Amino acid sequence: MDHNERVHRKNRRRFKSYLEANQQKAAALTVALLLLMILFSMNSSFAAMPQESPNQLQGTMKNRQISSEGANLKRTINKKSPPDYRNQCTIQPAEVPGHRIQSTFTASYPGSGAKMTWKLIEAMTGLVTGDDFQLNGHENIVSIKTHYPSNEGRPLPGADSIPRAILLIRNPLYSIPSYFNFLYEFQNGLEGHSVRAPLEEWIKWRQDNFDRQIQIWRRHTEYWMDNYKGSNRLVVSYEQLCKDDIGAQVAVKVAEFLNRSDGVNSRPLEEIPCIWHTIVKYKDLKPIAGGNASPVADQESKRGGPKYVAPFSVQELKDTTNVLTTLLEKYRNDEPINSILVSYIDEVARRVEGPPEDENTIVK
C-alpha cells in the first residue's frame, strides 16, 4: 500500500468519525426539541382547562375514584373464577332517603328486564326506585323506571330536570314476545310474571301487531339515544347484564353511573358482584343447610306454561334486520350500542337461515 492510499484511508476514517459525531448531535437535538414541544403542549392544555369550583372539583375527584375502583374490580373479576355467593349477601329493603337525591331514568321497551333491573338498583344503592306513574307514591327516588314513549309509559312532568338516563335494551326477538306475555296475563286477569302465553295465541297476536311493535321498539331506542347523549347516558344490554362472565361487570358500570348523581352512594363496589349474582342469577343459588337460595327469588318472574322460543316469519325477521341496521347506521359512532346491535343482527341472520319457524317450533 503506497503512501497516498494510506493518507486517503486515514482521511476517510476521520470523516466517518466526524459524520457520526454530527449525526449523534443532531439526534440529541431532535429529541430535545420533541421534549420541549411535548412540555409546551402539556402546559398549554393545562392553561386552557376551565377552572373548577370546589364542588365541581369534589365531583370530579369522586368520579375518578369511582372509575379507578371499578377498573380494579373488573380486573379482579376477570382473573378469578366466580365465587360461591350463597348466603354471602345481605340484601336490605330499600329505604326512602332522608336527603334530596338526583334521580336517573331507567328506560326500556316493555319486556326488557325492567323489574329485574329495578330490584338490582335498589339492592346496589339501598334506595327506593319508582316509575313514571309514581305507583309506589315516592318522588325522592334513585331511579325512575319508564317505558316511554311506548304505550306502557307516559311523559313525566319535570323530566327536563333529570340529567341522566340508563337505556336498557333487549333483542326485539325476545322483548316483544315477553311484552305479549304481560298483555296476555293482564287481559286474562292473571298475576304478572306468572304465565307464558300459549304458542297459538302468540302467533295470532304477532301477525296483527308485529309491524307496529317493531317500530315502537325502534322509536323507543331512538328517543333515549337522541335525548340523552355522551356521559349522561348509559346503554345496558339485558343479555350482557344476565351473562355469567360479564354480568357483574355490567352491574358495576350501572353502580358507577348512579354514583355520579347527587346524594347517591352505592354499596362498596367490591360487593356489587355478589349483589348482582343474588338478584340476577338467583336461580343458580342452590340452598345450603339452614339457608335460603335467594332473598328475592319469590319476587322474580316465575312464568309457567309451555316453553318455546317465540317464532317469527321470514319476512318479520327481515324487517327486524332492517330496523337494526337502520339504527346501526344512525349511531355508527356510538360504540356501546354498536356492539349490541351487531350481536342482535347476527342472531336474526342465523334464524333467517334456519327452517321456517312457525312450522318447526317445538313446544315443551
C-alpha positions in Angstrom: 0.0 0.0 0.0 1.6 3.3 -1.1 1.7 6.5 0.9 -1.2 8.2 -0.9 -3.6 5.4 -0.3 -2.8 5.3 3.4 -3.4 9.0 3.7 -6.7 8.6 1.8 -8.0 5.9 4.2 -6.9 7.9 7.2 -8.9 10.9 5.9 -12.0 8.7 5.3 -11.9 7.4 8.9 -11.6 10.9 10.2 -14.6 12.0 8.0 -16.6 9.0 9.1 -16.0 9.8 12.8 -16.8 13.4 12.2 -20.1 12.4 10.4 -21.1 10.0 13.2 -20.5 12.6 15.8 -22.6 15.1 14.0 -25.4 12.6 13.5 -25.4 11.9 17.2 -25.6 15.6 18.0 -28.4 16.0 15.5 -30.3 13.1 17.1 -29.8 14.5 20.5 -31.0 17.9 19.4 -34.1 16.4 17.8 -35.0 14.5 21.0 -34.6 17.7 23.0 -36.8 19.7 20.6 -39.5 16.9 20.8 -39.4 17.0 24.6 -39.8 20.8 24.6 -42.8 20.6 22.2 -44.5 18.0 24.5 -43.9 20.1 27.6 -45.2 23.2 25.8 -48.3 21.3 24.7 -49.0 20.0 28.2 -48.6 23.4 29.7 -50.9 24.9 27.0 -53.5 22.2 27.6 -53.4 22.7 31.4 -53.7 26.5 31.0 -56.7 26.0 28.7 -58.6 23.8 31.1 -61.5 25.5 32.8 -61.0 26.2 36.5 -63.3 24.1 38.6 -65.2 25.3 41.6 -64.6 23.4 44.9 -67.9 21.5 44.4 -67.0 20.6 40.8 -63.6 19.5 41.8 -65.0 17.3 44.5 -67.4 15.7 42.0 -64.6 15.2 39.5 -62.4 13.5 42.1 -65.4 11.3 43.1 -65.9 10.2 39.5 -62.1 9.5 39.1 -62.1 7.5 42.3 -65.2 5.5 41.3 -63.7 4.8 37.8 -60.4 3.6 39.4 -62.2 1.4 41.9 -64.4 0.0 39.1 -61.4 -0.7 36.8 -59.6 -2.5 39.6 -62.7 -4.6 40.5 -63.2 -5.6 36.8 -59.6 -6.8 36.6 -60.3 -8.9 39.8 -63.5 -10.3 38.3 -61.7 -11.3 35.1 -58.9 -13.1 37.0 -60.9 -15.1 39.5 -63.5 -17.8 38.9 -67.0 -17.0 40.2 -67.1 -17.5 44.0 -69.9 -19.2 45.8 -72.3 -16.4 46.7 -74.8 -18.5 48.6 -75.9 -16.5 51.7 -72.9 -14.2 51.2 -75.0 -11.1 50.5 -77.4 -9.3 52.8 -80.0 -7.5 50.7 -81.6 -4.9 52.9 -85.0 -3.4 52.0 -84.7 -0.2 50.0 -85.3 2.9 52.0 -86.6 6.4 51.2 -83.6 8.7 51.5 -83.6 11.3 54.3 -81.9 13.8 52.0 -82.7 15.0 48.5 -81.2 12.9 45.7 -80.9 13.3 42.0 -83.0 10.7 40.1 -81.9 8.9 37.0 -84.2 7.5 34.3 -84.1 3.7 33.6 -85.8 3.4 30.3 -86.7 0.2 28.4 -89.2 -1.2 25.9 -91.6 -3.4 27.8 -90.3 -7.0 28.3 -86.7 -6.0 28.6 -85.9 -6.8 32.2 -87.1 -3.6 33.9 -88.4 -5.4 37.0 -85.1 -7.2 37.5 -83.1 -4.0 36.9 -85.3 -2.1 39.3 -84.6 -4.6 42.1 -80.8 -4.6 41.2 -80.6 -0.8 41.5 -82.4 -0.9 44.9 -80.1 -3.6 46.2 -77.0 -1.8 45.0 -77.9 1.6 46.4 -80.3 0.8 49.3 -82.6 3.5 48.0 -86.1 3.1 46.6 -86.9 3.4 43.0 -90.1 4.3 41.3 -91.8 4.6 37.9 -93.2 7.3 35.6 -96.7 6.7 37.0 -95.5 7.0 40.6 -97.3 3.9 41.6 -95.4 3.4 44.9 -96.1 7.0 45.9 -92.5 8.0 46.2 -90.9 11.0 44.5 -87.5 11.3 46.0 -86.1 8.1 44.3 -82.8 6.9 42.9 -84.2 5.7 39.6 -87.4 6.2 37.6 -88.5 3.2 35.5 -90.2 4.2 32.3 -91.3 2.6 29.1 -92.0 5.9 27.4 -92.6 6.6 24.5 -94.3 3.2 24.2 -98.0 2.9 25.3 -96.8 1.5 28.7 -95.1 4.8 29.6 -96.0 8.4 29.9 -94.2 11.7 29.7 -93.1 12.7 33.2 -93.6 16.3 34.3 -90.3 17.9 35.0 -88.4 15.3 33.0 -86.1 18.0 31.7 -84.6 18.4 35.2 -83.4 14.7 35.2 -80.0 14.9 33.6 -79.1 11.2 33.1 -80.7 8.1 31.7 -79.9 4.4 31.6 -81.2 2.8 28.4 -81.9 -0.9 29.0 -82.1 -2.6 25.6 -83.1 -6.2 24.7 -83.2 -8.1 21.4 -86.7 -7.4 20.0 -86.9 -11.1 19.1 -87.3 -11.7 22.8 -88.6 -8.4 24.3 -91.7 -8.3 22.0 -92.8 -11.8 23.0 -92.1 -11.0 26.6 -94.3 -7.9 26.3 -97.0 -10.1 24.8 -96.8 -12.4 27.8 -97.5 -9.4 30.0 -100.5 -8.4 27.9 -101.8 -12.0 27.9 -101.7 -12.1 31.7 -103.3 -8.7 32.0 -106.1 -9.4 29.6 -106.9 -12.7 31.3 -106.8 -11.4 34.9 -103.6 -13.4 35.7 -100.9 -12.4 38.1 -97.9 -10.7 36.5 -94.9 -12.8 35.6 -96.9 -16.0 36.2 -97.9 -17.5 32.8 -96.3 -17.9 29.4 -98.9 -17.4 26.7 -99.8 -20.4 24.5 -97.9 -20.6 21.2 -101.1 -20.2 19.1 -102.0 -17.1 21.0 -98.6 -15.6 20.4 -98.7 -16.3 16.6 -102.2 -14.8 16.3 -101.2 -11.6 18.2 -97.8 -11.3 16.4 -99.5 -11.5 13.0 -101.7 -8.5 13.9 -99.2 -6.4 15.9 -95.6 -7.2 14.9 -95.2 -4.4 12.3 -96.3 -1.8 14.8 -94.3 -3.1 17.8 -91.0 -3.4 15.9 -91.4 0.3 15.0 -92.3 1.2 18.6 -89.1 -0.7 19.7 -87.1 1.4 17.2 -88.7 4.7 18.2 -88.1 3.9 21.9 -84.4 3.3 21.3 -84.1 6.5 19.2 -85.8 8.7 21.7 -83.4 7.8 24.6 -80.4 7.8 22.3 -81.2 11.2 20.9 -82.3 13.0 24.1 -79.5 11.8 26.4 -76.0 11.9 25.0 -72.5 11.1 25.9 -71.6 10.9 29.6 -75.3 11.4 30.6 -76.4 8.2 29.0 -75.5 4.6 29.8 -76.6 1.8 27.4 -77.1 -1.5 29.1 -77.8 -4.7 27.2 -80.2 -7.1 29.0 -78.3 -10.0 27.5 -75.0 -8.8 28.8 -76.4 -8.0 32.2 -77.5 -11.6 32.5 -74.3 -13.2 31.2 -72.3 -15.3 33.7 -68.9 -13.9 32.5 -69.6 -10.2 32.2 -72.9 -9.5 34.0 -71.2 -8.5 37.3 -69.0 -6.0 35.4 -72.1 -4.5 33.7 -73.7 -4.1 37.2 -70.5 -2.3 38.4 -70.9 0.1 35.5 -74.5 0.8 36.5 -73.5 1.4 40.1 -70.7 3.8 39.0 -73.2 5.7 36.7 -75.7 6.0 39.6 -73.0 7.2 42.0 -72.5 10.3 39.8 -75.9 11.6 40.9 -76.0 13.9 43.8 -76.8 12.2 47.1 -76.3 8.6 45.7 -73.7 6.3 47.1 -73.9 2.6 46.2 -72.8 -0.3 48.3 -69.0 -0.7 48.0 -68.1 -1.7 44.5 -66.4 -4.9 45.7 -69.8 -6.0 46.9 -71.6 -5.4 43.6 -70.8 -8.8 42.0 -72.3 -10.7 45.0 -75.4 -8.4 44.9 -75.7 -8.9 41.1 -75.5 -12.7 41.5 -78.1 -12.7 44.2 -80.6 -10.6 42.2 -79.9 -11.7 38.6 -78.7 -15.2 39.0 -81.0 -16.2 41.8 -82.0 -19.5 40.1 -78.3 -20.6 40.3 -78.2 -20.2 44.1 -78.9 -23.7 45.4 -79.9 -23.6 49.1 -77.4 -24.7 51.6 -78.1 -26.2 55.0 -80.1 -23.7 57.1 -80.3 -21.1 54.4 -82.5 -19.9 51.5 -81.4 -19.8 47.9 -82.1 -16.1 47.5 -83.9 -13.4 49.5 -85.5 -12.1 46.3 -86.4 -15.3 44.5 -90.0 -15.1 45.5 -90.3 -11.6 43.9 -88.9 -12.6 40.4 -90.6 -13.9 37.3 -91.8 -17.5 37.6 -93.7 -17.8 34.3 -95.1 -21.3 33.9 -96.8 -22.9 30.9 -95.5 -24.2 27.6 -91.8 -23.4 26.9 -90.8 -22.4 23.4 -88.7 -19.9 21.5 -91.3 -17.4 20.1 -91.3 -17.9 16.3 -91.3 -15.2 13.6 -92.0 -15.4 9.9 -89.1 -14.9 7.4 -90.5 -11.5 6.4 -90.7 -10.4 10.1 -87.1 -11.5 10.6 -86.0 -9.5 7.6 -88.0 -6.5 8.8 -86.2 -6.8 12.2 -82.9 -6.8 10.4 -83.8 -3.6 8.5 -84.7 -1.8 11.8 -81.5 -2.9 13.5 -79.3 -2.0 10.5 -81.0 1.4 10.3 -80.2 2.1 14.0 -76.6 0.8 13.5 -76.1 3.3 10.7 -77.6 6.1 12.6 -75.5 5.5 15.7 -72.4 4.2 13.9 -70.1 6.5 16.0 -71.6 5.3 19.3 -69.6 2.2 20.3 -71.7 1.0 23.3 -74.8 0.4 21.3 -73.0 -0.6 18.1 -71.7 -3.9 19.5 -75.2 -4.6 21.0 -76.9 -4.1 17.6 -74.4 -6.2 15.8 -75.0 -9.1 18.1 -78.7 -8.8 17.5 -78.3 -8.6 13.7 -76.1 -11.7 13.8 -78.8 -13.7 15.8 -81.5 -12.6 13.4 -79.4 -13.7 10.4 -78.9 -17.2 12.0 -82.6 -17.5 12.4 -83.3 -16.4 8.8 -81.0 -19.1 7.6 -82.8 -21.8 9.7 -86.0 -23.7 8.9 -89.4 -21.8 8.8 -90.1 -21.1 12.5 -93.9 -21.2 12.6 -93.9 -24.8 11.3 -90.9 -26.0 13.3 -91.2 -24.5 16.8 -91.0 -27.1 19.5 -93.3 -26.7 22.5 -92.2 -28.4 25.7 
